[in-house]
Amino acid sequence: MGIISNSLSDEEIDILKEVGNICVGNSTGILSQLLGGMVEVNLPSLEMITVEDLSDYLQEKGKTVYGVNAGISSNVEGSIFLLFPEKDSLKIIEKFLSHLDTAGINTIQFGISIIKEVGGIAIFSYVNTLSSLMKKLALTSVPNFLSGTTDELLSMILRDYENWGKVCVIHTSFKELSLGVEGDFYLILNKNSTEIIVKEMRSL
């Protein structure tokens, strides 16, 4: 796409991608246990973008998704998203509802709770892995349930970071095979946080 910033060297990009790959590997391992099937993970991509770049960055603008977002604080600052296409979110909800007597259950609220719980567990695993790799504490906020189009949701969060200039976005997609559920992780970090991660990984 041509948006990668020259301020990151090839080595730094490789380090950050590898960190994203390890974090997603652990998170999708958790998702595999929750959903009951193997998970295939694509290699992560990395971009340095501004809010204005977002429309060029996203390949599937306007796609309705459900998911979870949490802020990251302490030694690194940023935000993390786990997003599922609408039809795949419904597959996850149906899997959990199939084991329950739904009489008297508000299925909409229950469905939101399922996505929030599943997403929250996966996000916690991702950030906990990041913290372990850096050997520095990284904290997440309480996960928020999200629904809307991919570009709307990411733009909404990125507006909070406009004063950072460009942000680093590490994007990794995956597919759970038993249900055919696809999903995307987006890790968004400021430049200072990428420097901290690279420094700590180099010291290992």
C-alpha positions in Angstrom: 0.0 0.0 0.0 3.0 2.3 0.3 2.1 3.8 3.7 4.9 2.3 5.7 6.9 5.0 7.3 10.6 5.3 6.6 11.1 6.1 10.3 11.0 2.3 10.9 13.9 0.2 9.7 13.4 -3.2 8.1 14.8 -4.8 11.3 12.3 -2.8 13.5 9.4 -3.8 11.2 10.4 -7.5 11.4 10.7 -7.3 15.2 7.2 -5.7 15.6 5.6 -8.2 13.1 7.2 -11.1 15.0 5.8 -9.7 18.3 2.4 -9.5 16.7 2.7 -13.0 15.4 3.6 -14.5 18.8 0.8 -12.5 20.6 -1.8 -13.6 18.1 -0.5 -17.2 18.2 -1.3 -17.3 21.9 -4.6 -15.6 21.6 -5.8 -17.8 18.8 -4.8 -20.8 20.9 -7.3 -19.6 23.5 -9.9 -19.1 20.8 -9.3 -22.6 19.5 -10.1 -24.0 22.9 -13.2 -21.8 23.3 -14.6 -22.5 19.8 -13.4 -26.1 19.4 -11.4 -26.1 16.3 -7.9 -25.4 14.9 -7.0 -21.8 13.9 -5.1 -20.7 10.9 -3.2 -17.4 11.3 -2.0 -15.2 8.4 1.3 -13.4 8.6 0.9 -9.9 10.2 1.1 -6.7 8.3 2.4 -3.4 9.7 1.6 0.1 8.7 2.4 3.6 10.0 -0.8 5.6 9.3 -2.7 8.7 10.2 -6.5 8.9 10.5 -6.5 10.3 6.9 -4.7 7.2 5.7 -7.3 4.9 7.1 -9.5 4.7 4.0 -6.5 3.6 1.9 -5.4 1.2 4.6 -8.6 -0.8 5.1 -9.2 -3.4 2.3 -12.9 -4.0 3.3 -14.4 -0.7 4.1 -18.0 -0.7 5.1 -18.0 -4.3 6.2 -20.2 -4.7 9.3 -18.4 -6.3 12.2 -18.9 -7.1 15.9 -16.0 -7.2 18.3 -14.2 -6.0 21.3 -11.7 -3.1 22.0 -9.5 -2.3 25.0 -7.1 0.5 25.7 -3.5 -0.4 26.6 -1.5 1.6 29.2 1.5 1.5 31.5 4.8 0.9 29.7 3.1 1.0 26.2 0.2 3.1 25.0 -2.4 2.2 22.4 -5.5 0.2 21.7 -6.3 -3.3 20.6 -9.3 -4.6 18.6 -10.6 -8.1 17.9 -13.2 -7.9 15.1 -15.4 -10.5 13.6 -17.6 -10.2 10.5 -21.3 -10.0 11.4 -22.1 -13.5 10.0 -19.2 -15.0 11.9 -20.1 -13.3 15.1 -23.5 -15.0 14.8 -21.8 -18.4 14.4 -20.0 -17.9 17.7 -23.2 -16.8 19.5 -25.1 -19.8 18.1 -22.4 -22.2 19.2 -22.9 -21.1 22.8 -26.6 -20.8 22.6 -27.0 -24.3 21.3 -26.1 -25.7 24.7 -28.7 -23.6 26.6 -32.4 -23.5 27.1 -33.1 -20.1 25.6 -36.6 -19.8 27.2 -36.6 -16.4 29.0 -33.2 -15.4 27.8 -32.7 -12.1 26.1 -30.7 -13.5 23.2 -29.5 -10.1 21.9 -28.0 -9.2 25.3 -26.7 -12.7 25.7 -25.0 -12.6 22.3 -23.3 -9.3 23.2 -22.1 -10.8 26.4 -20.7 -13.8 24.5 -18.7 -11.7 22.0 -17.5 -9.5 24.8 -16.4 -12.4 27.0 -14.7 -14.4 24.1 -13.1 -11.2 22.8 -12.0 -10.0 26.2 -10.3 -13.4 27.0 -8.4 -13.3 23.6 -7.4 -9.7 24.0 -6.1 -10.3 27.6 -4.0 -13.2 26.2 -2.6 -11.0 23.5 -1.6 -8.1 25.8 -0.3 -10.5 28.5 1.9 -12.1 25.9 3.1 -8.7 24.8 3.9 -7.9 28.4 5.8 -11.2 28.9 7.9 -10.6 25.7 8.9 -7.1 26.8 9.3 -8.1 30.4 7.4 -4.9 31.3 3.9 -4.5 32.6 1.2 -3.7 30.0 -2.4 -3.2 31.2 -5.7 -3.3 29.4 -8.8 -1.3 30.2 -12.2 -3.1 30.6 -13.1 -4.4 27.1 -15.9 -2.6 25.2 -18.3 -4.3 22.9 -18.3 -2.8 19.4 -20.6 -3.0 16.4 -20.4 -1.1 13.2 -18.3 -0.9 10.1 -14.5 -1.6 10.3 -13.6 1.9 9.1 -16.1 3.6 11.5 -14.8 1.8 14.5 -11.1 2.2 13.8 -11.6 5.9 12.9 -13.5 6.5 16.1 -10.6 5.2 18.2 -7.8 6.7 16.1 -9.3 10.2 16.6 -8.2 9.9 20.2 -4.6 9.5 18.9 -4.5 12.4 16.4 -1.9 14.2 18.5 0.4 11.3 18.1 0.8 12.0 14.4 1.2 8.6 12.8 0.3 5.4 14.7 1.7 1.9 14.2 -1.0 -0.6 13.2 -0.1 -4.3 13.4 -2.9 -6.3 11.7 -3.3 -10.0 11.8 -6.2 -12.0 10.4 -7.1 -15.6 11.2 -9.7 -18.3 10.6 -11.1 -20.9 13.0 -11.7 -24.0 11.0 -14.5 -25.9 12.8 -17.1 -23.0 12.5 -15.4 -21.2 9.6 -15.1 -18.1 11.7 -12.8 -15.4 10.5 -11.4 -12.5 12.6 -8.9 -9.7 12.7 -6.6 -8.3 15.4 -5.6 -4.7 15.2 -2.9 -3.5 17.6 -2.5 0.2 17.5 0.6 1.8 19.2 2.2 5.2 19.3 5.8 5.7 18.1 7.3 5.7 21.6 5.6 2.4 22.3 7.1 0.8 19.2 10.5 2.0 20.2 10.1 0.5 23.7 9.1 -2.9 22.3 11.9 -3.0 19.8 14.5 -2.0 22.5 13.3 -4.7 24.9 13.2 -7.4 22.2 16.7 -6.5 21.0 17.9 -6.9 24.6 16.7 -10.6 24.8 
